[in-house]
Amino acid sequence: MNNESFAISDDFSNDLEVRLGNNGLRFVITDTLPWTDDEAIAAHLESISARVDSYLQIATSDQFRQRYPETPPAKVSIVLRIRYEPAPTAEPILSATSKRLAIDGIRFRYGMASEYRRDRSGGEISN
């Protein structure tokens, strides 16, 4: 079977696809863009949303099921590691993203890259 990663790499980010020991899979988005003016914030959130939507489509695809048959959506997480403190207007949108993905059983976490640590409960990254 093809070992090519589902992770996306472009001008926005070089993402990671990380296999976990419990048959889980984590997509890590590393966001290095600053949150400056309103126009930049809107574009920034659009990029994050597109990236998250791509991973949601991947995690619910037949190709994903074939490559990772032991990984149900409940064991998929998407983690957004942010370099710069998000604008206050971004917080409700990022929170809504978490709730939206939870409908499909996928966990979404976000926070400052410097604050991430391992969570003993299930290998998820928390902040």
C-alpha positions as CSV (number, residue, x, y, z in Angstrom):
1,M,0.0,0.0,0.0
2,N,1.1,3.5,-0.7
3,N,2.9,5.1,2.3
4,E,2.4,8.7,1.1
5,S,1.3,11.0,3.8
6,F,-2.1,12.7,3.7
7,A,-0.4,15.8,5.3
8,I,-0.5,19.0,3.3
9,S,2.6,21.2,2.6
10,D,2.4,24.6,1.1
11,D,3.2,28.3,1.7
12,F,0.9,28.3,4.8
13,S,2.3,25.4,6.6
14,N,4.2,22.1,6.5
15,D,1.7,19.8,8.3
16,L,2.4,16.5,10.0
17,E,0.5,13.2,10.0
18,V,1.4,11.4,13.2
19,R,0.4,7.8,13.9
20,L,-0.4,7.2,17.6
21,G,0.1,3.9,19.4
22,N,-3.6,3.4,20.1
23,N,-4.5,3.2,16.4
24,G,-5.1,7.0,16.5
25,L,-4.0,9.5,13.9
26,R,-3.2,13.2,14.5
27,F,-3.0,15.8,11.8
28,V,-0.8,18.7,13.1
29,I,-1.2,22.1,11.4
30,T,1.7,24.5,12.3
31,D,0.5,28.0,11.9
32,T,3.3,30.5,11.6
33,L,1.3,33.6,10.4
34,P,0.8,36.6,12.6
35,W,-2.7,37.9,13.4
36,T,-2.5,41.5,12.4
37,D,-5.3,43.6,10.9
38,D,-8.9,42.5,10.2
39,E,-8.2,41.6,6.6
40,A,-5.3,39.4,7.5
41,I,-7.3,37.8,10.3
42,A,-10.1,36.9,7.9
43,A,-7.7,35.5,5.3
44,H,-5.9,33.6,8.1
45,L,-9.1,32.0,9.4
46,E,-10.1,31.1,5.9
47,S,-6.7,29.3,5.4
48,I,-7.2,27.4,8.7
49,S,-10.8,26.5,7.9
50,A,-9.8,25.2,4.5
51,R,-7.0,23.1,6.0
52,V,-9.3,21.7,8.7
53,D,-12.0,20.9,6.1
54,S,-9.4,19.1,4.0
55,Y,-8.4,16.9,6.9
56,L,-12.1,16.3,7.7
57,Q,-12.7,15.1,4.1
58,I,-9.6,12.9,4.3
59,A,-10.5,11.3,7.6
60,T,-14.0,10.4,6.3
61,S,-12.8,9.2,2.9
62,D,-12.7,5.6,1.6
63,Q,-9.0,6.0,0.8
64,F,-8.4,6.8,4.5
65,R,-10.5,3.9,5.6
66,Q,-8.5,1.6,3.3
67,R,-5.1,2.9,4.6
68,Y,-6.1,3.0,8.3
69,P,-8.9,0.4,8.8
70,E,-8.3,0.3,12.5
71,T,-8.6,4.1,13.0
72,P,-12.2,5.3,13.4
73,P,-13.0,9.0,13.3
74,A,-13.1,9.0,17.1
75,K,-9.4,8.3,17.1
76,V,-8.6,11.1,14.6
77,S,-7.5,14.5,16.0
78,I,-6.6,17.7,14.3
79,V,-4.2,20.0,16.2
80,L,-3.5,23.6,15.3
81,R,-0.2,24.8,16.7
82,I,-0.2,28.6,16.7
83,R,3.0,30.6,16.7
84,Y,1.4,34.0,17.5
85,E,-1.4,34.7,19.9
86,P,-4.7,34.6,18.0
87,A,-6.8,37.7,17.7
88,P,-9.8,37.8,20.1
89,T,-12.1,37.7,17.1
90,A,-10.6,34.3,16.1
91,E,-11.4,32.5,19.3
92,P,-15.1,32.0,18.7
93,I,-14.4,30.7,15.2
94,L,-11.8,28.3,16.5
95,S,-14.2,27.1,19.2
96,A,-16.9,26.6,16.7
97,T,-14.6,24.5,14.6
98,S,-14.0,22.2,17.5
99,K,-17.8,21.7,18.0
100,R,-18.3,21.2,14.3
101,L,-15.7,18.5,14.0
102,A,-17.0,16.8,17.2
103,I,-20.2,15.9,15.3
104,D,-18.0,13.6,13.1
105,G,-16.2,12.3,16.2
106,I,-13.0,14.1,15.4
107,R,-11.2,16.1,18.1
108,F,-9.8,19.5,17.4
109,R,-7.4,21.3,19.6
110,Y,-5.5,24.6,19.2
111,G,-3.1,26.7,21.2
112,M,0.3,28.3,21.2
113,A,3.0,26.0,20.0
114,S,5.1,26.7,23.0
115,E,2.4,25.6,25.4
116,Y,1.7,22.1,24.0
117,R,2.4,19.0,26.2
118,R,1.4,15.4,26.2
119,D,-1.9,14.6,27.9
120,R,-1.7,11.4,29.9
121,S,-5.4,10.5,29.3
122,G,-5.2,9.4,25.7
123,G,-2.1,10.7,23.9
124,E,-3.9,13.8,22.7
125,I,-2.1,17.1,22.7
126,S,-3.8,19.5,25.0
127,N,-3.2,23.1,26.0
